[in-house]
């Protein structure tokens, strides 16, 4: 089974003016597609792994019977594939409030505004490329942190609930080096809380 680029549920220009159509098109059709293609390429060597979901590959990363170079390729490209597939679902032109998650976030972080500040600060302070996450850890607790590159919380046994891509390819055409401005504007298209 070959992994495939998921279908976007909105047009490239649906997130304007906060995320521009050209960035969406390049991010989705070039960057995300490259992760899919490279993941499939490395899995061509391992027919027994081709039937596994990419999420399961990341969960079992340390147990995979592959070379170190291929494990790294699965981490990077599988992470890029899974992280982006999830990221697209975080955004949309219409809000789809998850009341239960909103209540849990408010209870855990004292208010939505405190969560938003913590999440935004975490995203802004990621050195280099990576992601900001709200996850449910192994004990069921909500935690905010960031990961480098395409590392996934799945590899740590955590369940991703919210993510924000802070690689430059996610914002550079519109925001150049102004990552905090991109993060602030992203909340306008974030649809879940």
Contact map, one row per residue, 1 for C-alpha under 8 A:
1110000000000000000000000000000000000000000000000110000000000000000000000000000000000000000000000000000000000000000000000000000000000000000000000000000000000000000000000000000000000000000000000
1111000000000000000000000000000000000001000000000100000000000000000000000000000000000000000000000000000000000000000000000000000000000000000000000000000000000000000000000000000000000000000000000
1111100000000000000000000000000000010011000000000000010000000000000000000000000000000000000000000000000000000000000000000000000000000000000000000000000000000000000000000000000000000000000000000
0111110000000000000000000000000000010000000000000000000000000000000000000000000000000000000000000000000000000000000000000000000000000000000000000000000000000000000000000000000000000000000000000
0011111000000000000000000000000110010000000000000000000000000000000000000000000010001000000000000000000000000000000000000000000000000000000000000000000000000000000000000000000000000000000000000
0001111100000000000000000000000000000000000000000000000000000000000000000000000000001000000000000000000000000000000000000000000000000000000000000000000000000000000000000000000000000000000000000
0000111110000000000000000000000000000000000000000000000000000000000000000000000000000000000000000000000000000000000000000000000000000000000000000000000000000000000000000000000000000000000000000
0000011111100000000000000000000000000000000000000000000000000000000000000000000000000001000000000000000000000000000000000000000000000000000000000000000000000000000000000000000000000000000000000
0000001111100000000000000000000000000000000000000000000000000000000000000000000000000000000000000000000000000000000000000000000000000000000000000000000000000000000000000000000000000000000000000
0000000111110100000000000000000000000000000000000000000000000000000000000000000000000000000110000000000000000000000000000000000000000000000000000000000000000000000000000000000000000000000000000
0000000111111100000000000000000000000000000000000000000000000000000000000000000000000000000000000000000000000000000000000000000000000000000000000000000000000000000000000000000000000000000000000
0000000001111110000111011000000000000000000000000000000000000000000000000000000000000000000000000000000000000000000000000000000000000000000000000000000000000000000000000000000000000000000000000
0000000000111111001111010000000000000000000000000000000000000000000000000000000000000000000000000000000000000000000000000000000000000000000000000000000000000000000000000000000000000000000000000
0000000001111111000010000000000000000000000000000000000000000000000000000000000000000000000110000000000000000000000000000000000000000000000000000000000000000000000000000000000000000000000000000
0000000000011111111110000000000000000000000000000000000000000000000000000000000000000000001110000000000000000000000000000000000000000000000000000000000000000000000000000000000000000000000010000
0000000000001111111110000000000000000000000000000000000000000000000000000000000000000000000000000000000000000000000000000000000000000000000000000000000000000000000000000000000000000000000000000
0000000000000011111100000000000000000000000000000000000000000000000000000000000000000000000000000000000000000000000000000000000000000000000000000000000000000000000000000000000000000000000000000
0000000000000011111100000000000000000000000000000000000000000000000000000000000000000000000000000000000000000000000000000000000000000000000000000000000000000000000000000000000000000100110110000
0000000000001011111110110000000000000000000000000000000000000000000000000000000000000000000000000000000000000000000000000000000000000000000000000000000000000000000000000010010000000000010000000
0000000000011011111111110000000000000000000000000000000000000000000000000000000000000000000000000000000000000000000000000000000000000000000000000000000000000000000000000000010000000000000000000
0000000000011111001111111000000000000000000000000000000000000000000000000000000000000000000000000000000000000000000000000000000000000000000000000000000000000000000000000000000000000000000000000
0000000000011000000111111100000000000000000000000000000000000000000000000000000000000000000000000000000000000000000000000000000000000000000000000000000000000000000000000000100000000000000000000
0000000000000000001111111110000000000000000000000000000000000000000000000000000000000000000000000000000000000000000000000000000000000000000000000000000000000000000000001111110000000000000000000
0000000000011000001111111111000000000000000000000000000000000000000000000000000000000000000000000000000000000000000000000000000000000000000000000000000000000000000000000100000000000000000000000
0000000000010000000011111111110000000000000000000000000000000000000000000000000000000000000000000000000000000000000000000000000000000000000000000000000000000000000000000000000000000000000000000
0000000000000000000001111111111000000000000000000000000000000000000000000000000000000000000000000000000000000000000000000000000000000000000000000000000000000000000000000000000000000000000000000
0000000000000000000000111111111100000000000000000000000000000000000000000000000000000000000000000000000000000000000000000000000000000000000000000000000000000000000000001100000000000000000000000
0000000000000000000000011111111110000000000000000000000000000000000000000000000000000000000000000000000000000000000000000000000000000000000000000000000000000000000000000000000000000000000000000
0000000000000000000000001111111110000000000000000000000000000000000000000000000000000000000000000000000000000000000000000000000000000000000000000000000000000000000000000000000000000000000000000
0000000000000000000000001111111111000000000000000000000000000000000000000000000000000000000000000000000000000000000000000000000000000000000000000000000000000000000000000000000000000000000000000
0000000000000000000000000111111111100000000000000000000000000000000000000000000000000000000000000000000000000000000000000000000000000000000000000000000000000000000000000000000000000000000000000
0000100000000000000000000011111111110000000000000000000000000000000000000000000110010000000000000000000000000000000000000000000000000000000000000000000000000000000000000000000000000000000000000
0000100000000000000000000001111111111000000000000000000000000000000000000000000010000000000000000000000000000000000000000000000000000000000000000000000000000000000000000000000000000000000000000
0000000000000000000000000000011111111100000000000000000000000000000000000000000000000000000000000000000000000000000000000000000000000000000000000000000000000000000000000000000000000000000000000
0000000000000000000000000000001111111110000000000000000000000000000000000001110110000000000000000000000000000000000000000000000000000000000000000000000000000000000000000000000000000000000000000
0011100000000000000000000000000111111111000000000000000000000000000000000000110110000000000000000000000000000000000000000000000000000000000000000000000000000000000000000000000000000000000000000
0000000000000000000000000000000011111111100000000000000000000000000000000000000000000000000000000000000000000000000000000000000000000000000000000000000000000000000000000000000000000000000000000
0000000000000000000000000000000001111111110000000000000000000000000000001000100000000000000000000000000000000000000000000000000000000000000000000000000000000000000000000000000000000000000000000
0010000000000000000000000000000000111111111000000000000000000000000000001100110010000000000000000000000000000000000000000000000000000000000000000000000000000000000000000000000000000000000000000
0110000000000000000000000000000000011111111100000000000000000000000000000000000000000000000000000000000000000000000000000000000000000000000000000000000000000000000000000000000000000000000000000
0000000000000000000000000000000000001111111110000000000000000000000000000000000000000000000000000000000000000000000000000000000000000000000000000000000000000000000000000000000000000000000000000
0000000000000000000000000000000000000111111111000000000000000000000001001100000000000000000000000000000000000000000000000000000000000000000000000000000000000000000000000000000000000000000000000
0000000000000000000000000000000000000011111111101100000000000000000000000000000000000000000000000000000000000000000000000000000000000000000000000000000000000000000000000000000000000000000000000
0000000000000000000000000000000000000001111111100100000000000000000000000000000000000000000000000000000000000000000000000000000000000000000000000000000000000000000000000000000000000000000000000
0000000000000000000000000000000000000000111111100000000000000000000000000000000000000000000000000000000000000000000000000000000000000000000000000000000000000000000000000000000000000000000000000
0000000000000000000000000000000000000000011111111100000000000000000000000000000000000000000000000000000000000000000000000000000000000000000000000000000000000000000000000000000000000000000000000
0000000000000000000000000000000000000000001111111110000000000000000000000000000000000000000000000000000000000000000000000000000000000000000000000000000000000000000000000000000000000000000000000
0000000000000000000000000000000000000000000001111110000000000000000000000000000000000000000000000000000000000000000000000000000000000000000000000000000000000000000000000000000000000000000000000
0000000000000000000000000000000000000000001001111111000010000000000000000000000000000000000000000000000000000000000000000000000000000000000000000000000000000000000000000000000000000000000000000
1100000000000000000000000000000000000000001101111111100000000000000000000000000000000000000000000000000000000000000000000000000000000000000000000000000000000000000000000000000000000000000000000
1000000000000000000000000000000000000000000000111111100000000000000000000000000000000000000000000000000000000000000000000000000000000000000000000000000000000000000000000000000000000000000000000
0000000000000000000000000000000000000000000000001111110110000000000000000000000000000000000000000000000000000000000000000000000000000000000000000000000000000000000000000000000000000000000000000
0000000000000000000000000000000000000000000000000111111110000000000000000000000000000000000000000000000000000000000000000000000000000000000000000000000000000000000000000000000000000000000000000
0010000000000000000000000000000000000000000000000001111111000000000000000000010011000000000000000000000000000000000000000000000000000000000000000000000000000000000000000000000000000000000000000
0000000000000000000000000000000000000000000000000000111111100000000000000000010001000000000000000000000000000000000000000000000000000000000000000000000001000000000000000000000000000000000000000
0000000000000000000000000000000000000000000000000001111111110000000000000000000000000000000000000000000000000000000000000000000000000000000000000000000000000000000000000000000000000000000000000
0000000000000000000000000000000000000000000000001001111111111001000000000100010000000000000000000000000000000000000000000000000000000000000000000000000000000000000000000000000000000000000000000
0000000000000000000000000000000000000000000000000000011111111000000000000110011000000000000000000000000000000000000000000000000000000000000000000000000101100000000000000000000000000000000000000
0000000000000000000000000000000000000000000000000000001111111000000000000000000000000000000000000000000000000000000000000000000000000000000000000000000001111000000000000000000000000000000000000
0000000000000000000000000000000000000000000000000000000111111111000000000000000000000000000000000000000000000000000000000000000000000000000000000000000000100000000000000000000000000000000000000
0000000000000000000000000000000000000000000000000000000011111111000000100110000000000000000000000000000000000000000000000000000000000000000000000000000000100000000000000000000000000000000000000
0000000000000000000000000000000000000000000000000000000000011111000000100000000000000000000000000000000000000000000000000000000000000000000000000000000000000000000000000000000000000000000000000
0000000000000000000000000000000000000000000000000000000000011111100000000000000000000000000000000000000000000000000000000000000000000000000000000000000000000000000000000000000000000000000000000
0000000000000000000000000000000000000000000000000000000010011111110000100000000000000000000000000000000000000000000000000000000000000000000000000000000000000000000000000000000000000000000000000
0000000000000000000000000000000000000000000000000000000000000011111000000000000000000000000000000000000000000000000000000000000000000000000000000000000000000000000000000000000000000000000000000
0000000000000000000000000000000000000000000000000000000000000001111101100000000000000000000000000000000000000000000000000000000000000000000000000000000000000000000000000000000000000000000000000
0000000000000000000000000000000000000000000000000000000000000000111111100000000000000000000000000000000000000000000000000000000000000000000000000000000000000000000000000000000000000000000000000
0000000000000000000000000000000000000000000000000000000000000000011111110000000000000000000000000000000000000000000000000000000000000000000000000000000000000000000000000000000000000000000000000
0000000000000000000000000000000000000000000000000000000000000000001111111000000000000000000000000000000000000000000000000000000000000000000000000000000000000000000000000000000000000000000000000
0000000000000000000000000000000000000000010000000000000000000000011111111100000000000000000000000000000000000000000000000000000000000000000000000000000000000000000000000000000000000000000000000
0000000000000000000000000000000000000000000000000000000000001101011111111110000000000000000000000000000000000000000000000000000000000000000000000000000000000000000000000000000000000000000000000
0000000000000000000000000000000000000000000000000000000000000000000111111111000000000000000000000000000000000000000000000000000000000000000000000000000000000000000000000000000000000000000000000
0000000000000000000000000000000000000110010000000000000000000000000011111111110000000000000000000000000000000000000000000000000000000000000000000000000000000000000000000000000000000000000000000
0000000000000000000000000000000000000010010000000000000011001000000001111111111000000000000000000000000000000000000000000000000000000000000000000000000000000000000000000000000000000000000000000
0000000000000000000000000000000000000000000000000000000001001000000000111111111000000000000000000000000000000000000000000000000000000000000000000000011100000000000000000000000000000000000000000
0000000000000000000000000000000000100000000000000000000000000000000000011111111100000000000000000000000000000000000000000000000000000000000000000000111000000000000000000000000000000000000000000
0000000000000000000000000000000000110110000000000000000000000000000000001111111110000000000000000000000000000000000000000000000000000000000000000000010000000000000000000000000000000000000000000
0000000000000000000000000000000000110010000000000000011011000000000000001111111111000000000000000000000000000000000000000000000000000000000000000000000000000000000000000000000000000000000000000
0000000000000000000000000000000000000000000000000000000001000000000000000111111111100000000000000000000000000000000000000000000000000000000000000000011100000000000000000000000000000000000000000
0000000000000000000000000000000100110000000000000000000000000000000000000001111111110000000000000000000000000000000000000000000000000000000000000000011000000000000000000000000000000000000000000
0000100000000000000000000000000110110010000000000000010000000000000000000000111111111000000000000000000000000000000000000000000000000000000000000000000000000000000000000000000000000000000000000
0000000000000000000000000000000000000000000000000000011000000000000000000000011111111100000000000000000000000000000000000000000000000000000000000000000000000000000000000000000000000000000000000
0000000000000000000000000000000000000000000000000000000000000000000000000000001111111110000000000000000000000000000000000000000000000000000000000000010100000000001000000000000000000000000000000
0000000000000000000000000000000100000000000000000000000000000000000000000000000111111111000000000000000000000000000000000000000000000000000000000000000000000000000010000000000000000000000000000
0000110000000000000000000000000000000000000000000000000000000000000000000000000011111111100000000000000000000000000000000000000000000000000000000000000000000000000000000000000000000000000000000
0000000000000000000000000000000000000000000000000000000000000000000000000000000001111111110000000000000000000000000000000000000000000000000000000000000000000000001000000000000000000000000000000
0000000000000000000000000000000000000000000000000000000000000000000000000000000000111111111000000000000000000000000000000000000000000000000000000000000000000000011110000000000000000000000000000
0000000100000000000000000000000000000000000000000000000000000000000000000000000000011111111000000000000000000000000000000000000000000000000000000000000000000000000000000000000000000000000000000
0000000000000000000000000000000000000000000000000000000000000000000000000000000000001111111100000000000000000000000000000000000000000000000000000000000000000000000000000000000000000000000000000
0000000000000000000000000000000000000000000000000000000000000000000000000000000000000111111100000000000000000000000000000000000000000000000000000000000000000000011000000000000000000000000001110
0000000000000010000000000000000000000000000000000000000000000000000000000000000000000011111110000000000000000000000000000000000000000000000000000000000000000000000000000000000000000000000011110
0000000001000110000000000000000000000000000000000000000000000000000000000000000000000000111111100000000000000000000000000000000000000000000000000000000000000000000000000000000000000000000011100
0000000001000110000000000000000000000000000000000000000000000000000000000000000000000000001111100000000000000000000000000000000000000000000000000000000000000000000000000000000000000000000010100
0000000000000000000000000000000000000000000000000000000000000000000000000000000000000000000111110000000000000000000000000000000000000000000000000000000000000000000000000000000000000000000010100
0000000000000000000000000000000000000000000000000000000000000000000000000000000000000000000111111000000000000000000000000000000000000000000000000000000000000000000000000000000000000000000011111
0000000000000000000000000000000000000000000000000000000000000000000000000000000000000000000001111100000000000000000000000000000000000000000000000000000000000000000000000000000000000000000000111
0000000000000000000000000000000000000000000000000000000000000000000000000000000000000000000000111110010000000000000000000000000000000000000000000000000000000000000000000000000000000000000000111
0000000000000000000000000000000000000000000000000000000000000000000000000000000000000000000000011111110000000000000000000000000000000000000000000000000000000000000000000000000000000000000000011
0000000000000000000000000000000000000000000000000000000000000000000000000000000000000000000000001111111000000000000000000000000000000000000000000000000000000000000000000000000000000000000000001
0000000000000000000000000000000000000000000000000000000000000000000000000000000000000000000000000111111100000000000000000000000000000000000000000000000000000000000000000000000000000000000000000
0000000000000000000000000000000000000000000000000000000000000000000000000000000000000000000000000111111110000000000000000000000000000000000000000000000000000000000000000000000000000000000000001
0000000000000000000000000000000000000000000000000000000000000000000000000000000000000000000000001111111111000001000000000000000000000000000000000000000000000000000000000000000000000000000000001
0000000000000000000000000000000000000000000000000000000000000000000000000000000000000000000000000011111111100000000000000000000000000000000000000000000000000000000000000000000000000000000000000
0000000000000000000000000000000000000000000000000000000000000000000000000000000000000000000000000001111111110000000000000000000000000000000000000000000000000000000000000000000000000000000000000
0000000000000000000000000000000000000000000000000000000000000000000000000000000000000000000000000000111111111111001000000000000000000000000001000000000000000000000000000000000000000000000000000
0000000000000000000000000000000000000000000000000000000000000000000000000000000000000000000000000000011111111111001000000000000000000000000000000000000000000000000000000000000000000000000000000
0000000000000000000000000000000000000000000000000000000000000000000000000000000000000000000000000000001111111110000000000000000000000000000000000000000000000000000000000000000000000000000000000
0000000000000000000000000000000000000000000000000000000000000000000000000000000000000000000000000000000111111110000000000000000000000000000001000000000000000000000000000000000000000000000000000
0000000000000000000000000000000000000000000000000000000000000000000000000000000000000000000000000000000011111111011000000000000000000000000000000000000000000000000000000000000000000000000000000
0000000000000000000000000000000000000000000000000000000000000000000000000000000000000000000000000000000011111111011000000000000000000000000000000000000000000000000000000000000000000000000000000
0000000000000000000000000000000000000000000000000000000000000000000000000000000000000000000000000000000011111111111000000000000000000000000000000000000000000000000000000000000000000000000000000
0000000000000000000000000000000000000000000000000000000000000000000000000000000000000000000000000000010011001111111100000000000000000000000000000000000000000000000000000000000000000000000000000
0000000000000000000000000000000000000000000000000000000000000000000000000000000000000000000000000000000000000011111110000000000000000000000000000000000000000000000000000000000000000000000000000
0000000000000000000000000000000000000000000000000000000000000000000000000000000000000000000000000000000000001111111111000000000000000000000000000000000000000000000000000000000000000000000000000
0000000000000000000000000000000000000000000000000000000000000000000000000000000000000000000000000000000011001111111111100000000000000000000000000000000000000000000000000000000000000000000000000
0000000000000000000000000000000000000000000000000000000000000000000000000000000000000000000000000000000000000001111111110000000000000000000000000000000000000000000000000000000000000000000000000
0000000000000000000000000000000000000000000000000000000000000000000000000000000000000000000000000000000000000000111111111000000000000000000000000000000000000000000000000000000000000000000000000
0000000000000000000000000000000000000000000000000000000000000000000000000000000000000000000000000000000000000000011111111100000000000000000000010000000000000000000000000000000000000000000000000
0000000000000000000000000000000000000000000000000000000000000000000000000000000000000000000000000000000000000000001111111110000000011100000000011000000000000000000000000000000000000000000000000
0000000000000000000000000000000000000000000000000000000000000000000000000000000000000000000000000000000000000000000111111111000000000000000000000000000000000000000000000000000000010011000000000
0000000000000000000000000000000000000000000000000000000000000000000000000000000000000000000000000000000000000000000011111111100000000000000000000000000000000000000000000000000000000000000000000
0000000000000000000000000000000000000000000000000000000000000000000000000000000000000000000000000000000000000000000001111111110000010000000000011100000000000000000000000000000000000000000000000
0000000000000000000000000000000000000000000000000000000000000000000000000000000000000000000000000000000000000000000000111111110000110000000000000100000000000000000101000000000000000010000000000
0000000000000000000000000000000000000000000000000000000000000000000000000000000000000000000000000000000000000000000000011111110000000000000000000000000000000000000001000000000000110010000000000
0000000000000000000000000000000000000000000000000000000000000000000000000000000000000000000000000000000000000000000000001111111000000000000000000000000000000000000000000000000000000000000000000
0000000000000000000000000000000000000000000000000000000000000000000000000000000000000000000000000000000000000000000000000111111111110000000000000111000000000000000001000000000000000000000000000
0000000000000000000000000000000000000000000000000000000000000000000000000000000000000000000000000000000000000000000000000000111111000000000000000001000000000000000000000000000000000000000000000
0000000000000000000000000000000000000000000000000000000000000000000000000000000000000000000000000000000000000000000000000000011111000000000000000001000000000000000000100000000000000000000000000
0000000000000000000000000000000000000000000000000000000000000000000000000000000000000000000000000000000000000000000000000000011111100000000000000001100000000000000001110000000000000000000000000
0000000000000000000000000000000000000000000000000000000000000000000000000000000000000000000000000000000000000000000000000000011111110000000000000111111000000000000011100000000000000000000000000
0000000000000000000000000000000000000000000000000000000000000000000000000000000000000000000000000000000000000000000000000010010011111000000000000111110000000000001111100000000000000000000000000
0000000000000000000000000000000000000000000000000000000000000000000000000000000000000000000000000000000000000000000000100110010001111100000000011110000000000000001111000000000000000000000000000
0000000000000000000000000000000000000000000000000000000000000000000000000000000000000000000000000000000000000000000000100000000000111110000000111110000000000001111100000000000000000000000000000
0000000000000000000000000000000000000000000000000000000000000000000000000000000000000000000000000000000000000000000000100000000000011111000001111000000000000001111000000000000000000000000000000
0000000000000000000000000000000000000000000000000000000000000000000000000000000000000000000000000000000000000000000000000000000000001111100001110000000010000111110000000000000000000000000000000
0000000000000000000000000000000000000000000000000000000000000000000000000000000000000000000000000000000000000000000000000000000000000111111111100000000000000111100000000000000000000000000000000
0000000000000000000000000000000000000000000000000000000000000000000000000000000000000000000000000000000000000000000000000000000000000011111111100000000000001110000000000000000000000000000000000
0000000000000000000000000000000000000000000000000000000000000000000000000000000000000000000000000000000000000000000000000000000000000001111110000000000000001100000000000000000000000000000000000
0000000000000000000000000000000000000000000000000000000000000000000000000000000000000000000000000000000000000000000000000000000000000001111110000000000000000000000000000000000000000000000000000
0000000000000000000000000000000000000000000000000000000000000000000000000000000000000000000000000000000000000000000000000000000000000001111111000000000000000000000000000000000000000000000000000
0000000000000000000000000000000000000000000000000000000000000000000000000000000000000000000000000000000000000000000000000000000000000001111111100000000000000000000000000000000000000000000000000
0000000000000000000000000000000000000000000000000000000000000000000000000000000000000000000000000000000010010000000000000000000000000111100111110000000000000000000000000000000000000000000000000
0000000000000000000000000000000000000000000000000000000000000000000000000000000000000000000000000000000000000000000000000000000000001111100011111000000000000000000000000000000000000000000000000
0000000000000000000000000000000000000000000000000000000000000000000000000000000000000000000000000000000000000000000001100100000000011110000001111100000000000000000000000000000000000000000000000
0000000000000000000000000000000000000000000000000000000000000000000000000000000000000000000000000000000000000000000000100100000000011100000000111110000000000000000000000000000000000000000000000
0000000000000000000000000000000000000000000000000000000000000000000000000000000000000000000000000000000000000000000000000110010001111000000000011111000000000000000000000000000000000000000000000
0000000000000000000000000000000000000000000000000000000000000000000000000000000000000000000000000000000000000000000000000000010001111000000000001111111110000000000000000000000000000000000000000
0000000000000000000000000000000000000000000000000000000000000000000000000000000000000000000000000000000000000000000000000000011111100000000000000111111000000000000000000000000000000000000000000
0000000000000000000000000000000000000000000000000000000000000000000000000001000000000000000000000000000000000000000000000000000011100000000000000011111000000000000000100000000000000000000000000
0000000000000000000000000000000000000000000000000000000000000000000000000011101100100000000000000000000000000000000000000000000001100000000000000011111100000000000000000000000000000000000000000
0000000000000000000000000000000000000000000000000000000000000000000000000011001100000000000000000000000000000000000000000000000001000000000000000011111110100000000000000000000000000000000000000
0000000000000000000000000000000000000000000000000000000001000000000000000010001000100000000000000000000000000000000000000000000000000000000000000010011111110000000000000000000000000000000000000
0000000000000000000000000000000000000000000000000000000000000000000000000000000000000000000000000000000000000000000000000000000000000010000000000010001111111111000000000000000000000000000000000
0000000000000000000000000000000000000000000000000000001001100000000000000000000000000000000000000000000000000000000000000000000000000000000000000000000111111111000000000000000000000000000000000
0000000000000000000000000000000000000000000000000000000001111000000000000000000000000000000000000000000000000000000000000000000000000000000000000000001111111100000000000000000000000000000000000
0000000000000000000000000000000000000000000000000000000000100000000000000000000000000000000000000000000000000000000000000000000000000000000000000000000111111100000000000000000000000000000000000
0000000000000000000000000000000000000000000000000000000000100000000000000000000000000000000000000000000000000000000000000000000000000000110000000000000011111110000000000000000000000000000000000
0000000000000000000000000000000000000000000000000000000000000000000000000000000000000000000000000000000000000000000000000000000000000011110000000000000011111111000000000000000000000000000000000
0000000000000000000000000000000000000000000000000000000000000000000000000000000000000000000000000000000000000000000000000000000000000011100000000000000011001111100000000000000000000000000000000
0000000000000000000000000000000000000000000000000000000000000000000000000000000000000000000000000000000000000000000000000000000000001111000000000000000011000111111000000000000000000000000000000
0000000000000000000000000000000000000000000000000000000000000000000000000000000000000000000000000000000000000000000000000000000000001111000000000000000000000011111000000000000000000000000000000
0000000000000000000000000000000000000000000000000000000000000000000000000000000000000010010000000000000000000000000000000000000000001110000000000000000000000001111100000000000000000000000000000
0000000000000000000000000000000000000000000000000000000000000000000000000000000000100110010000000000000000000000000000000000000000111100000000000000000000000001111110000000000000000000000000000
0000000000000000000000000000000000000000000000000000000000000000000000000000000000000010000000000000000000000000000000000010000000111000000000000000000000000000011111000000000000000000000000000
0000000000000000000000000000000000000000000000000000000000000000000000000000000000010010000000000000000000000000000000000000000001110000000000000000000000000000001111100100000000000000000000000
0000000000000000000000000000000000000000000000000000000000000000000000000000000000000000000000000000000000000000000000000011010011110000000000000000000000000000000111110110000000100000000000000
0000000000000000000000000000000000000000000000000000000000000000000000000000000000000000000000000000000000000000000000000000000111100000000000000000100000000000000011111110000000000000000000000
0000000000000000000000000000000000000000000000000000000000000000000000000000000000000000000000000000000000000000000000000000000010000000000000000000000000000000000001111111000100000000000000000
0000000000000000000000100010000000000000000000000000000000000000000000000000000000000000000000000000000000000000000000000000000000000000000000000000000000000000000000111111100000000000000000000
0000000000000000000000110010000000000000000000000000000000000000000000000000000000000000000000000000000000000000000000000000000000000000000000000000000000000000000011111111000000000000000000000
0000000000000000001000100000000000000000000000000000000000000000000000000000000000000000000000000000000000000000000000000000000000000000000000000000000000000000000001111111111100100100000000000
0000000000000000000000100000000000000000000000000000000000000000000000000000000000000000000000000000000000000000000000000000000000000000000000000000000000000000000000011111111110000000000000000
0000000000000000000001100000000000000000000000000000000000000000000000000000000000000000000000000000000000000000000000000000000000000000000000000000000000000000000000001011111100000000000000000
0000000000000000001100100000000000000000000000000000000000000000000000000000000000000000000000000000000000000000000000000000000000000000000000000000000000000000000000000011111100000000000000000
0000000000000000000000000000000000000000000000000000000000000000000000000000000000000000000000000000000000000000000000000000000000000000000000000000000000000000000000000011111111101100000000000
0000000000000000000000000000000000000000000000000000000000000000000000000000000000000000000000000000000000000000000000000000000000000000000000000000000000000000000000010011111111100000000000000
0000000000000000000000000000000000000000000000000000000000000000000000000000000000000000000000000000000000000000000000000000000000000000000000000000000000000000000000000001001111100000000000000
0000000000000000000000000000000000000000000000000000000000000000000000000000000000000000000000000000000000000000000000000000000000000000000000000000000000000000000000000000001111111100000000000
0000000000000000000000000000000000000000000000000000000000000000000000000000000000000000000000000000000000000000000000000001000000000000000000000000000000000000000001000010001111111110000000000
0000000000000000000000000000000000000000000000000000000000000000000000000000000000000000000000000000000000000000000000010001000000000000000000000000000000000000000000000000000001111111000000000
0000000000000000000000000000000000000000000000000000000000000000000000000000000000000000000000000000000000000000000000000000000000000000000000000000000000000000000000000000001001111111100000000
0000000000000000010000000000000000000000000000000000000000000000000000000000000000000000000000000000000000000000000000000000000000000000000000000000000000000000000000000010001001111111110000000
0000000000000000000000000000000000000000000000000000000000000000000000000000000000000000000000000000000000000000000000010011000000000000000000000000000000000000000000000000000000111111111000000
0000000000000000000000000000000000000000000000000000000000000000000000000000000000000000000000000000000000000000000000010000000000000000000000000000000000000000000000000000000000011111111100000
0000000000000000010000000000000000000000000000000000000000000000000000000000000000000000000000000000000000000000000000000000000000000000000000000000000000000000000000000000000000001111111110000
0000000000000000011000000000000000000000000000000000000000000000000000000000000000000000000000000000000000000000000000000000000000000000000000000000000000000000000000000000000000000111111111000
0000000000000000000000000000000000000000000000000000000000000000000000000000000000000000000000000000000000000000000000000000000000000000000000000000000000000000000000000000000000000011111111000
0000000000000000010000000000000000000000000000000000000000000000000000000000000000000000000000000000000000000000000000000000000000000000000000000000000000000000000000000000000000000001111111000
0000000000000010010000000000000000000000000000000000000000000000000000000000000000000000001111100000000000000000000000000000000000000000000000000000000000000000000000000000000000000000111111100
0000000000000000000000000000000000000000000000000000000000000000000000000000000000000000011100100000000000000000000000000000000000000000000000000000000000000000000000000000000000000000011111111
0000000000000000000000000000000000000000000000000000000000000000000000000000000000000000011111111000000000000000000000000000000000000000000000000000000000000000000000000000000000000000000011111
0000000000000000000000000000000000000000000000000000000000000000000000000000000000000000011000111100000000000000000000000000000000000000000000000000000000000000000000000000000000000000000001111
0000000000000000000000000000000000000000000000000000000000000000000000000000000000000000000000111110110000000000000000000000000000000000000000000000000000000000000000000000000000000000000001111
